Amino acid sequence: MEKVRRLFQKEQIDCAGDLCNNQWMTCEMENNMGESVCFLLLLMVLPLEGNGAMETFLLNAIAQKDAYDKELIEKGNDFVDHADPEKR
């Protein structure tokens, strides 16, 4: 979140309240014509719950949608879990 805060400061974007994940925030900035522009922003840092990288989040979402894909993903996960029993 600190990188987002610095970017907002650099671009002179003001948001009401703290930057939060999965929560709408009202923001305001000045456009190139000097006009004040208000907008809503929703930061989505994924996954919202659980551990894992973006790839894991996406694979889980695909598995929930389709039984065939779920089976392929489970087989791939099983392969990864058992491909290197010595953990090299």
C-alpha positions in Angstrom: 0.0 0.0 0.0 2.9 2.3 0.6 3.8 2.4 -3.1 0.2 3.3 -3.9 0.3 6.1 -1.3 3.5 7.5 -2.9 2.0 7.3 -6.4 -1.1 9.2 -5.2 1.1 11.9 -3.5 3.2 12.2 -6.7 0.0 12.6 -8.9 -1.7 14.8 -6.2 -4.6 12.5 -5.8 -6.5 13.0 -2.5 -8.6 10.1 -1.0 -11.0 10.4 1.9 -9.8 8.0 4.6 -7.1 5.4 4.5 -6.2 3.3 1.5 -7.9 0.0 2.1 -8.2 -3.3 0.3 -11.7 -4.2 -1.1 -13.3 -0.9 0.1 -14.6 1.9 -2.2 -12.9 5.2 -1.6 -13.8 8.7 -2.8 -10.9 10.4 -4.4 -10.2 13.8 -6.0 -7.6 15.2 -8.3 -7.0 18.1 -10.7 -7.1 17.3 -14.4 -4.8 18.9 -17.0 -7.3 21.7 -17.5 -7.2 22.7 -13.8 -10.6 21.2 -13.1 -11.3 19.2 -9.9 -12.3 15.6 -10.8 -13.9 13.3 -8.2 -14.0 9.5 -8.7 -14.5 6.3 -6.8 -11.6 3.9 -6.4 -11.7 0.2 -5.4 -8.3 -1.3 -4.6 -8.3 -5.1 -5.1 -5.2 -6.8 -3.7 -5.6 -10.4 -4.6 -6.1 -12.9 -3.1 -8.4 -11.3 -0.5 -8.2 -14.4 1.7 -5.9 -17.3 1.8 -2.3 -17.6 0.7 -0.8 -17.7 -2.7 0.2 -15.8 -5.8 -2.0 -14.4 -8.4 -1.6 -17.6 -10.4 -3.0 -19.7 -7.5 -5.9 -17.3 -7.1 -6.7 -17.6 -10.9 -6.4 -21.4 -11.0 -8.7 -21.7 -8.0 -11.3 -19.4 -9.7 -11.1 -21.5 -12.8 -11.4 -24.7 -10.9 -14.6 -23.4 -9.2 -16.2 -22.7 -12.5 -15.6 -25.9 -14.5 -15.3 -29.6 -13.3 -13.0 -30.6 -16.2 -10.6 -27.8 -15.6 -10.8 -28.5 -11.8 -9.6 -32.0 -12.4 -6.7 -30.8 -14.6 -5.7 -28.3 -12.0 -5.8 -30.8 -9.2 -3.6 -33.2 -11.3 -1.2 -30.4 -11.9 -1.1 -29.5 -8.2 -0.5 -33.1 -7.3 2.3 -33.4 -9.8 4.0 -30.3 -8.4 3.6 -31.5 -4.8 5.2 -34.9 -5.6 7.6 -34.2 -8.5 10.5 -33.5 -6.2 10.2 -35.7 -3.1 13.7 -34.6 -1.9 12.6 -31.0 -2.1 15.6 -29.9 -4.2 
